[in-house]
Amino acid sequence: MEENTIIFRELRQGDNPAVANIIRRTMEEFKINKPGTVYFEASTDHLFELFQPVEGSYYFVVELNGEIAGGAGIYPTNQLPDGVCELVKMYISPSARGNGIGKELINRCVNKARELNYHSIYLESMFELKQALRLYEYFGFKYLDKPMGNSEHITDLWMLKTMDSTKL
């Protein structure tokens, strides 16, 4: 059996259509393609333009056997406290799930957040994304009672990870 080639890299402008497609197909798969979510946001089609000019942001893309298979990023979302970024737009295509790609994406986002001097990472999610929620819990994200900042998204769950000095 052939071994998979997995490459993690920074988002490029030409990646926009593939990443937007993964985001929307995943939201359809889990039936969370609702008004008020990133499914309907124009920025979903222009992630490079969203991330590129913003200091303190970074978006990782993962390629599996030469094809974009997902991504995740960190972003200084409006009205978050100083030193807190948001883990955003973490989506992985079905063919790439279950082989550690999600763990590695979060690990890279956590390390990039540390590198950019964030002390905490916030995220918003939905009940339907049970596999992702287990992954966030694994990385030490704790549930909050209410949202932080102002992402302007409709979500069910909010979590926060406070960094410690140990590397994941």
N, C-alpha and C positions, 0 to 999 in steps of 0.2 A: 504494500500500500504506500502511495506517495505521501510525503510529509508536506503539510501546509506551510506556505511562506507567508509570514505575518510581518508587516511593517507598520510602525507607528511614526507619524510625522505631523508637521504643522499643516493646517488648512491652507489650501491654495484657491485662488479665484475660480479656476476651472472645476473645482470640486463641488461648487454650489448645487448644481442639479442632482447629482448622485446623493449628496447628504440630505437634501430636502426630500427626495424620494424615499429614502430610508425612514426619515422622521414620519412622514405621512403614512407610509405603508404600515409602520409599527403601530401608529395611533389607530389606524383602521383595524388592524389585527386584534387589538385589545379593546376596541369599541370606545375609544376615548377621543375620537375626532369630533369634538363638540365645539360650539361657538365659545369664544373666550380662551381657547387654547392656541398653542403655537401652530396647530394644524392650519388655521385660517390667517395667520400673520404673514404679511408680505416679507418680513425680515427672514422668514424661514427659507426663502428662495435666494437670500443675499447674505448668508452668514459671513462670508469673507469680508464684505463691506461693513458688517456690524462689528466684527471683532478687530479688524485691522487698525482702525484709528484710535482704539480705546486702550489707554495705558492701564496695565494691571489685568488685561484679559488675554486669554490664549485658548485656542481650540485645536484639539488633537483629532486627526483622522486615522483610522486603521484600514490598511489594505490587506485583504486575504487573497492570496494567489493572484495579485495584480488588479483586483477589483475593490473599490471602496466598500467596506462592510460595516461602517459605523463611525461614531465619533462621540466626543464629550469635551466640554470646555469649562473654564472658570471665567467669571465675569463680575465686575463690581456693580451689581444691580443698584438702581436708584433707591436711595433712602436706607441702604444697609449701613449699620454702624461702621466706623473706621476699623480697618483690619479684618473685615469680613467680606468674603467673595461668595458668589453663588456657583454651585456645580450646575451647569446648564446643558440642555440639549444632548443628553446621553441616550443614544439609541444605537442598537446593534441589529443588523439584519438576522433573520432566523437561521440562515446557514452558518453564521459565525458565532452563535450562542453555544455555551456549554464547554468551551475550550480555554477558558481563562482570559479571554479578550476583555470582558467587562471588568474583571479584577485589575488587569493591567492598565486599562483606561483610567479607572479611579485612582490607582496608585500614581500614575503620571500626573493626574490633575492635583492630587494632594501634594506631591513633591514640587510641582510648578507653583502652587499656592504658597508653599513654604519659601520657595526661592524668591517670590514676589512680596515676601514679608506679611502675608496674611496670617492671622492667628486662629481663624475659624472659617469653616466652609458651611454654608447654608444650602439647602435644596428644597425644592417643591416637587411633589409627586402625586400619584393617584392610587387609590386602593387596588385598582385592577392590575397594577404592575408589581405583583407579588414577588416575582423573581428578583426584580431590581431592588425592592424594599429589603429583601433578605441580604442582598449584597451590600447595601448601604449600612445595615445593622452590623454586618461582619466588619466593616471598616470603622465602626465606632460612632456612626451617626445616631443621635438620640432624638426622639420625637418631641416636637414642640406643641403647645396648645393653640398657637395662632401663628399666622405668617409674620415674617420680618420683611422690612423693605417694601418695595412697591414694584413687583414684576408685572402687575396688571393681568395676571393669568388666573384662570379658574382652576383651583387645585383642591385636593382633599386633605393632603398630608404635608407637614413641614418638618424638616429635620435639621440638626446642627451638629457639626463635628468640631470640637475644640482640639487644636493640634497639641501634641506633646512633643517632647524632644526626640523621641525614638522614630527612626525611619521605618516606614512600612515595607 
